[in-house]
Amino acid sequence: TRSGRLDEARLAFEKMLTYANHLGLYAEEIGHTGEQRGNFPQAFTHLALISAAFNLDRMLG
């Protein structure tokens, strides 16, 4: 969102939401085919998702 590419940011955020498991949790990484990899669940991933949601919401109004 800092670069002003809001449509791309929104689409990337919405795509990220599809990678959560059935409980809405994320692993440390997402593989090329969408599989969750690394530590699970990963708090830093969830924190980044919350931060992205906050910033995107603020920019979109």
Helices and strands as residue ranges (DSSP letters): H 6-17, E 29-30, E 36-37, H 43-60
